[in-house]
Each structure stands twice: as C-alpha cells, then as structure tokens.
C-alpha cells in the first residue's frame, strides 16, 4: 500500500502541474512561447535523478516484503501439500520428409530419438 500511495501522490502532482500549464498557457489567453530556451543540462539531470530516486525508494520496501514472504511461513498462501501437478505429453514426428525420420518428446530419455530406417 505504501507504493500505491506514492504513485497516487506522483499522479496528483503530475496531473495538477499539467492541468495548470494547460489552463495558464493556452493560446486563447495570448500566451507567447519562449523560443530562447534551447537546452538545460541541469534540468535534464534533475528530471532523470528524481524518478530514479523514487524507484529506489519504492523498491526497498517491496524487496523487504518479498524477503519476509520467503522467510516466514505466516505469509505463505498455499499449503505445499495442496499443490496441483500437471503432466503434459507432447510428441513430434516427421515422417520421412526428404529422407529424415525424426521422433521427439519432452522426456529427456526419448528426446532427439531417430528410429532406425
């Protein structure tokens, strides 16, 4: 839930700034674009570093929860004795296509087995 509320906060700030800019600088209000601003290394570094820091801040609690779930049986939701096992049998057979006779299964013992001609 921590990460959820961080994302909600980020969304509120981003959409708030976006709506403010749309209203404040709309063409019908006579806004004139600033054509002198070409490049700002400082701004580019800031808007790269801030999201990276936010991701690290969100990753630390998530990693702690994952490690707790792995270490503590109280967080396990599935009893290992009640797991479902599925067995799949797949066969592939080429019937003498241009002189190749080939039979393959998922079983390692029978995989890549070519019967004698």
Number of C-alpha atoms within 10 A of each C-alpha: 6 10 15 10 10 14 14 12 11 13 12 12 12 12 11 12 12 12 12 12 11 11 12 13 14 12 11 8 9 9 10 9 9 7 6 6 7 6 8 8 7 9 10 10 10 11 10 11 12 10 11 12 11 14 12 11 13 16 13 10 13 14 11 11 13 11 11 13 14 12 11 9 11 9 12 11 8 9 8 8 6 7 8 7 6 5 5 6 7 8 10 12 11 13 11 10 8 7 9 10 15 17 15 17 15 13 11 9 9 11 14 14 13 14 8 6 7
